[in-house]
Amino acid sequence: MDMTESSFRRNGEYEPEYPQSHGQHAYTPVTPVNPEWPPPPAYEPEAARVMQEAAPVQEPAPAPKKRARGPVALLAAVAIVAAAIGGGTAYGIQELTGNDTVAASSSTSTSVVPTSEKGTVAGVAKAVSPSIVEISASSNAGESTGSGVIITSDGEIITNNHVISGASQIKVSTSDGKEYSAQVVGTDSAKDLALIKLDNASGLTTATLGNSANVQVGDEVVAIGSPEGLTGTVTSGIVSALDRDVTVSTDESQGQQQQQQGGGWPFEFGGQQFNGDTGSSTTTYKALQTDASLNPGNSGGALIDMNGNIVGINSAMYSASDATSSSSAGSVGLGFAIPINTVKADLETLRAGGSDS
């Protein structure tokens, strides 16, 4: 087709006219007649459209997402809560379980006794007896017999100071019949506590130290020790009272002599002396009172709750007899134990040699 002046000129290019029905882009561009001839101003509507099509599409800013209400949101919330309370799990469990369990050491709830035997004297005896030992101490004053509680697998044993005080030789028998020599690590006569260590021991069954602050009057307890040299003797009863002010002698020779004579360790309570003269050198501590039968030789042994946790170290008992023979001395249900929290608070001092060093 010939180019004429009637041809339509747009954007500097000659284009044949086409019917409107062909649409906006229904044309074929041709070569400009004079490329150097300056084109007229662009057709603004068309130029704006071309620029808009060429420009990248701007997506509208996303609207803030609403919190999901379905299962995913619930799982996320649970995960956050679980992370927040993770560090306090033991404490929470302890609070929720109430008096069903007593804390081992001071942080974790535990039951040493198997579930099938929980709350039974037999179950407590079976679980804890391997951790209780018999102690024989020899000195210039003679020999004495007491008990002790294993607290480490290599042979650290807690006992009463009056059991080993002044001893030149200490022998220990475990529940399986093995015998060891032992050395004194530290003593604290003010609390009537001592720590000894077995020679060349390993793999021993350790006791679980409970929390005596949780003990209540009327709680059932079990005592294990070696009264009169009868290793592993088990008795049971209840906690009769708390915070009894018991005064005992710190005179080592008197304690040795008293045990030789078969009487209980001399102590004072309520202004009266029991089981002999306590002498002029004494100390007073708060004790748990129990009616579990204690006899000479139980000193240093364990008072245990029904979960198998040690709540006290048996230390004194009242004998109804004033006789000097062991055959006529016996328990009348008035026994006393050093609370285990007192022991735990004193343990590092004892490991460092004790307050008497």
Secondary structure as UniProt FT lines:
FT   TURN            5..6
FT   STRAND          8..10
FT   TURN            11..12
FT   STRAND          13..15
FT   HELIX           20..22
FT   TURN            24..25
FT   TURN            35..36
FT   HELIX           44..54
FT   HELIX           71..85
FT   HELIX           86..88
FT   HELIX           89..97
FT   HELIX           98..100
FT   STRAND          102..104
FT   TURN            105..107
FT   STRAND          108..110
FT   HELIX           115..117
FT   TURN            118..119
FT   HELIX           121..128
FT   HELIX           129..131
FT   STRAND          132..139
FT   TURN            140..141
FT   STRAND          142..150
FT   TURN            153..154
FT   STRAND          156..159
FT   HELIX           161..164
FT   TURN            165..166
FT   STRAND          169..173
FT   TURN            175..176
FT   STRAND          179..188
FT   TURN            189..192
FT   STRAND          193..198
FT   TURN            199..200
FT   STRAND          208..209
FT   HELIX           212..214
FT   TURN            217..218
FT   STRAND          220..225
FT   HELIX           227..229
FT   TURN            231..232
FT   STRAND          233..249
FT   HELIX           252..260
FT   TURN            261..262
FT   STRAND          267..269
FT   TURN            270..271
FT   STRAND          272..274
FT   STRAND          282..290
FT   TURN            296..297
FT   TURN            299..300
FT   STRAND          302..304
FT   TURN            306..307
FT   STRAND          309..319
FT   HELIX           326..328
FT   STRAND          331..339
FT   HELIX           340..351
FT   TURN            352..353
FT   TURN            355..356
//
